[in-house]
Amino acid sequence: MSTIGDRLDTVRTRIHEAALRHGRDPATITLLAVSKTQPAEALREVMACGQRAFGENYVQELADKADALADLRPEWHFIGPLQSNKTRLIAGLAHWVHSIERDKIARRLSEQRPGEAVDLQVCLQVNLDAEASKSGLAPEALPALAEVVAGLPRLRLRGLMAIPAPSEDFATQRRAFARLREMQEDLIRRGHQLDTLSMGMSGDLEAAIAEGATIVRVGTAIFGSRRVAGRGGQGL
């Protein structure tokens, strides 16, 4: 029976091989272990294998784990939908937020980020296929939101995040990720200094890497099936 460490090694190998296959430097790709619904003990096990960055979808769950794992100081990435009444906790605890889709949320994070903290690293989430079940802004709204977020203090706009419609076809996966990459390239042409594409999960990370992913969000392939059913989320 494989252990968490074994599964983590397998994911790291997949990332390394995909990067080399597509002419990428593996060192330019960050593995984000999506740990939603997993107990703090499981994160400790993964951290013992050298993993530092963890993605959480639920505000209170991130807060509880940040407290339980304060001695290890993980790097926390918030990747779920964020309501305006929950921004203060995230502004104080997270190192990254991948899921900004409204200027109101960005403004609140900027206002509530502690003055002594380094800038909060942020990505804008795009809903590539207008799926009602997924968060994210429409592609045509992206330039305007990027202008707002780039001008806010205590935030640093790093790039884009998306969760394409699921597909088992590699070419279809690549086309979706290529669309996000092209949106980022357009923003760069508009003067934004962006370096992050948060895309790719357990089932499609190879296609994401082929199209320039710099952060891949992997949960199931590391931790196994989610411990709690019936809660939506982003980033396995």
Secondary structure as UniProt FT lines:
FT   HELIX           4..21
FT   TURN            22..23
FT   HELIX           26..28
FT   STRAND          30..34
FT   TURN            36..37
FT   HELIX           40..47
FT   TURN            48..50
FT   STRAND          53..56
FT   HELIX           59..68
FT   TURN            69..72
FT   STRAND          75..78
FT   HELIX           84..86
FT   HELIX           87..93
FT   STRAND          96..100
FT   HELIX           103..112
FT   TURN            115..116
FT   STRAND          120..126
FT   TURN            128..129
FT   TURN            132..133
FT   HELIX           139..141
FT   HELIX           142..150
FT   TURN            153..154
FT   STRAND          155..162
FT   HELIX           170..189
FT   TURN            190..191
FT   STRAND          196..198
FT   TURN            202..204
FT   HELIX           205..210
FT   TURN            211..212
FT   STRAND          215..218
FT   HELIX           220..223
//
